[in-house]
Amino acid sequence: MQIDAISLILLPVAYLLGSIPTAVWLGKSFYGIDVREHGSGNAGATNVLRTLGTLPGAIVLLIDALKGAAAVALSFWVSEKFHDPEFFSVYQLLLGILALLGHVFPVFAGFRGGKGIATLAGILVVLFPWAMLICFSVFMVLFLITRYVSLGSITASLIFPVAVIWLTGEPTMPEIVFAIVVACFVPYSHRKNISRLLKGTENKIVFKKK
């Protein structure tokens, strides 16, 4: 099936949306520091929270999630051009993947970005809202009990494929494959966190103001 020019143009736009380095720009603009040179060295909401405080961490979390949601939402501008629902689903997944790659490898920040969890969450809210609700609930329970963001994120990602199959009804094969990739991607991106969790040296989140 052919894809029109506008739909093609939206693909790099999704990557550019994901490439907005919220943590880096906020840190440099308002605090005069590059968060990648502090804490875990990650350009994400968790490191911003630890390095700069609760409010900037929350701002980065929200904007990074909106990046992912906005990238997938681009698909609705051209939805009438897709007559095959499964092909449209693949197109939406591709927009989300490109936004995620943009966050992890941002062109606007020397291709040194974050782990992509907030951006991934925004993508999943649009594509799999009910499955995301289950995963978010699991994340929150574990986070509130342990104060480990990494443990909550990893566990939620492992549950995600089950939630997609259970709640989507009849998910397409691309959706199932994507869900499995998510369950592999998140633990892989947190492999250092897993090592610290096993050693008992992982940092817990403490909310504070800077």
Helices and strands as residue ranges (DSSP letters): H 5-18, H 22-26, I 27-31, G 35-37, H 45-52, H 54-73, G 74-77, G 79-81, H 85-104, G 107-109, H 117-127, H 129-146, H 149-168, H 173-189, H 191-199
